[in-house]
Amino acid sequence: MLNSMTAYATLSGHEGALSWVWELRGVNSKGLDIRQRIPDWCQGVEADMRTALAKAFARGNVQVSLKVSRAEDTSGAALNLAAVDAVLAQLREIEAHAAQASVPLAPTRAVDILTLRSVADAQLSDLAGPDLAARLRADIPTVIAAFADMRAEEGRALHAVLTGQLSRIATLVTDAKALLPSRAAAQAAAFRAGMERVLQETDIDESRLAQELAQLAIKSDVMEEIDRLEAHILAAGELLGADEPVGRKLDFLMQEFNREANTLCSKSGDSALTRIGLDLKVAIDQMREQIQNVE
């Protein structure tokens, strides 16, 4: 089953005077890139979240946010005066330095200090009970499970799209293969006509000319590319049905698809086959774009 790297999950909770909201957002990435914004005073939570994500997922850019806030009925809670004193000391140092540099500063309001992150976090830390970190850690499996469910749901949608695109590629390869007999007959006739014209106009060894024309026919043969494309189609179908992360393998396979399609176009020598080759390149590019979101 395919999993997408694009997903979103949220989970809310509350305990005592505090409430919180988890948010997990995921986009594609070459590897597993975990970025977290969790308050420093929530000890151990960030490490546990990182460990759990690394066990659950192989790839993706995962952004984790934990926002902890104070309930409305605790608006009168006492300030953390130590945090306020630290901010005031820094403020006095800044004002003194600004005065020496003759830089005017606007007056500082109490509300400005109250809303500083260090002061706000200190207040929240004071309100947090000893079991809050454990309560937050208990949320981790739930929010990750919700995140994984959305990755799986997006993966199912991706599977349907990729299956359709692979079917389109297979149809184009079949169409290209069907053109080969008529193309070969046309090329043989052109070769014979060209050989007769050259023999009439120049004095050249017929056996040498025949060898050169045979080499030209070999170089223009595209059956090898068709065979490889058919093999890639089978391999892609197997990967789409696998129960493990296959995004990297699919991406590499699409590079091989594109290589064969390019060679097919360069060796075509036939307008109908060239058109199919160009359509094939478009279909391959479209499929490869979708594969960038596969885990």
C-alpha positions in Angstrom: 0.0 0.0 0.0 1.3 3.4 -1.0 1.6 6.2 1.6 1.8 9.8 0.7 4.2 12.2 2.4 1.5 14.9 2.4 -0.7 14.9 5.5 -2.1 16.9 8.4 -3.3 16.0 11.9 -4.3 17.9 15.0 -5.2 16.9 18.6 -6.4 19.0 21.5 -6.2 18.3 25.2 -6.4 20.0 28.6 -5.4 19.4 32.1 -6.0 21.7 35.1 -5.3 25.3 34.2 -3.8 24.5 30.8 -5.0 23.5 27.4 -2.9 22.5 24.3 -3.1 21.8 20.6 -0.9 19.5 18.6 -0.4 20.0 14.9 1.5 17.8 12.5 2.0 18.8 8.9 3.8 16.8 6.3 5.2 17.4 2.8 7.6 15.5 0.6 11.3 15.2 1.2 14.1 13.0 0.1 14.6 11.7 3.6 12.9 12.0 7.0 13.2 15.7 8.1 11.6 16.4 11.5 11.1 19.9 12.7 9.5 20.7 16.0 8.2 23.7 17.9 7.6 22.5 21.4 8.0 24.6 24.6 11.4 24.0 26.3 9.8 23.4 29.6 7.9 20.4 28.3 10.8 18.1 29.3 11.3 14.9 27.2 8.3 15.6 24.9 10.3 16.6 21.9 12.7 13.6 22.2 9.8 11.2 22.5 8.0 12.7 19.5 11.1 12.5 17.3 11.7 8.8 18.3 8.1 7.9 17.6 8.1 9.7 14.2 11.3 8.0 13.2 9.7 4.6 14.0 6.5 5.3 12.1 7.8 6.9 8.9 10.7 6.5 6.4 10.5 9.8 4.5 8.8 13.2 4.6 9.3 16.6 6.0 7.2 16.6 9.2 6.6 19.8 11.1 5.4 19.4 14.7 3.8 22.2 16.6 2.6 22.1 20.3 0.8 25.2 21.5 0.1 25.4 25.2 -2.2 28.1 26.5 -3.8 29.2 29.8 -7.4 28.6 30.4 -9.6 31.7 30.6 -10.5 31.2 34.3 -6.8 31.5 35.2 -6.3 35.0 33.9 -5.6 36.2 37.4 -2.7 33.7 37.9 0.4 35.1 39.6 3.2 36.3 37.4 6.6 34.5 37.4 8.5 37.5 38.9 11.9 35.9 38.2 11.2 35.9 34.5 9.9 39.5 34.7 13.0 40.6 36.6 15.3 38.9 33.9 13.4 40.8 31.2 13.6 44.1 33.1 17.4 43.7 33.6 17.8 43.1 29.8 15.6 46.1 29.1 17.7 48.4 31.3 20.8 47.2 29.6 19.3 47.9 26.1 18.1 51.3 27.1 21.5 52.3 28.5 23.3 51.1 25.4 20.7 53.0 23.2 21.3 56.2 25.3 25.0 56.0 24.7 24.4 55.6 21.0 21.9 58.5 21.0 19.2 56.2 19.7 15.8 57.1 21.0 13.5 54.3 22.1 9.8 54.3 22.6 8.6 53.8 26.2 8.0 50.2 27.1 4.6 49.2 28.2 3.7 46.5 30.8 1.7 44.6 28.2 4.7 44.4 26.0 6.6 42.6 28.8 3.7 40.4 29.6 3.4 39.1 26.1 7.1 38.3 25.7 7.6 34.6 25.0 10.0 34.1 27.9 7.5 35.6 30.4 4.5 33.8 28.9 6.3 30.5 28.9 7.5 31.0 32.5 3.8 31.6 33.6 2.7 28.5 31.7 5.5 26.5 33.3 4.4 27.6 36.7 0.8 26.5 36.0 1.9 23.1 34.6 1.6 20.3 37.1 4.3 17.6 37.5 2.4 15.2 35.3 1.8 17.5 32.4 4.8 16.3 30.4 3.6 12.7 30.9 0.1 13.7 29.7 1.6 15.4 26.6 3.7 12.3 25.8 0.6 10.2 26.1 -0.9 12.1 23.2 2.0 11.3 20.8 0.8 7.8 19.6 -2.7 9.2 19.0 -1.7 12.2 16.9 0.8 10.2 15.0 -1.8 7.5 14.3 -4.1 10.2 12.9 -1.3 11.6 10.8 -0.5 8.1 9.5 -4.1 7.6 8.6 -4.2 10.7 6.4 -0.9 9.7 4.8 -2.5 6.3 4.0 -5.7 8.0 2.7 -3.6 10.3 0.4 -1.6 7.2 -0.6 -4.7 5.4 -1.8 -5.6 8.4 -4.0 -2.1 8.5 -5.3 -2.2 4.8 -6.1 -5.3 5.3 -8.3 -3.6 8.2 -10.1 -0.4 6.4 -10.7 -2.1 3.2 -11.8 -4.0 5.2 -14.4 -0.8 6.9 -15.6 1.1 3.6 -15.8 -1.8 2.2 -17.9 -1.4 5.2 -20.2 2.3 4.5 -20.6 1.6 0.8 -21.3 -0.9 1.7 -24.0 1.6 4.1 -25.7 4.3 1.4 -25.6 1.8 -1.1 -27.1 1.0 1.5 -29.8 4.7 2.0 -30.5 5.3 -1.7 -30.8 2.4 -2.1 -33.3 4.1 0.5 -35.6 7.3 -1.4 -35.8 6.4 -3.8 -38.7 5.2 -1.1 -41.1 8.1 1.1 -40.0 10.6 -1.7 -40.7 9.1 -2.3 -44.2 9.2 1.5 -45.0 12.8 1.7 -43.8 13.8 -1.4 -45.9 12.3 0.1 -49.0 14.0 3.4 -48.4 17.3 1.6 -47.8 17.0 -0.4 -51.1 16.1 2.7 -53.1 19.0 4.6 -51.6 21.4 1.8 -52.3 20.2 1.6 -55.9 20.6 5.3 -56.4 24.1 5.3 -54.9 25.2 2.3 -57.1 24.0 4.1 -60.2 25.7 7.4 -59.4 29.0 6.2 -57.9 31.5 3.4 -58.3 31.4 1.7 -54.8 31.7 -1.9 -53.6 28.3 -3.4 -53.2 29.2 -5.6 -50.3 30.7 -2.7 -48.3 27.6 -0.6 -49.0 25.4 -3.5 -47.8 27.4 -3.7 -44.6 27.0 0.0 -43.9 23.3 -0.2 -44.5 23.0 -3.2 -42.2 24.8 -1.2 -39.5 22.5 1.7 -40.0 19.5 -0.6 -39.7 20.8 -2.0 -36.5 21.3 1.4 -35.0 17.8 2.5 -35.9 16.2 -0.7 -34.4 14.1 0.3 -31.3 12.9 -3.1 -30.3 15.4 -3.1 -27.4 13.9 0.1 -26.0 10.4 -1.3 -26.4 11.5 -4.4 -24.5 13.0 -2.4 -21.7 9.9 -0.1 -21.4 7.7 -3.2 -21.1 10.0 -4.6 -18.3 9.9 -1.2 -16.5 6.1 -1.3 -16.7 6.0 -4.7 -15.0 8.4 -3.5 -12.3 6.4 -0.3 -11.7 3.2 -2.4 -11.3 4.9 -4.6 -8.7 6.2 -1.6 -6.7 2.7 0.0 -6.7 1.4 -3.1 -5.0 4.2 -3.4 -2.4 3.7 -3.0 1.3 6.8 -1.0 2.0 8.0 2.5 1.2 8.8 2.5 -2.5 9.1 6.2 -3.4 12.8 6.2 -4.0 12.6 3.0 -6.2 9.8 4.4 -8.2 11.6 7.7 -8.7 14.7 5.8 -10.0 12.5 3.7 -12.3 11.0 6.8 -13.8 14.5 8.0 -14.7 15.0 4.7 -16.6 11.6 5.2 -18.3 12.6 8.6 -19.4 16.0 7.4 -20.7 14.3 4.7 -22.9 11.7 7.2 -24.2 14.5 9.7 -25.2 16.3 7.0 -27.1 13.1 5.9 -28.8 12.5 9.4 -30.0 16.1 9.9 -31.2 16.1 6.6 -33.1 12.6 6.9 -34.4 13.0 8.1 -38.0 9.2 7.9 -38.3 6.7 10.7 -37.7 4.1 8.4 -36.1 6.5 6.7 -33.8 8.0 10.1 -32.8 4.6 11.4 -31.9 4.0 8.4 -29.7 7.5 8.9 -28.2 6.7 12.5 -27.3 3.4 11.5 -25.7 5.3 8.8 -23.8 7.7 11.4 -22.4 4.8 13.6 -21.3 3.1 10.7 -19.5 6.3 9.7 -17.8 7.0 13.2 -16.6 3.4 13.4 -15.2 3.8 10.1 -13.4 7.2 11.1 -12.0 5.8 14.4 -10.7 3.2 12.4 -8.7 5.8 10.0 -7.4 7.6 12.8 -5.6 4.8 12.6 -3.0 5.2 8.8 -2.4 6.9 7.7 0.8 
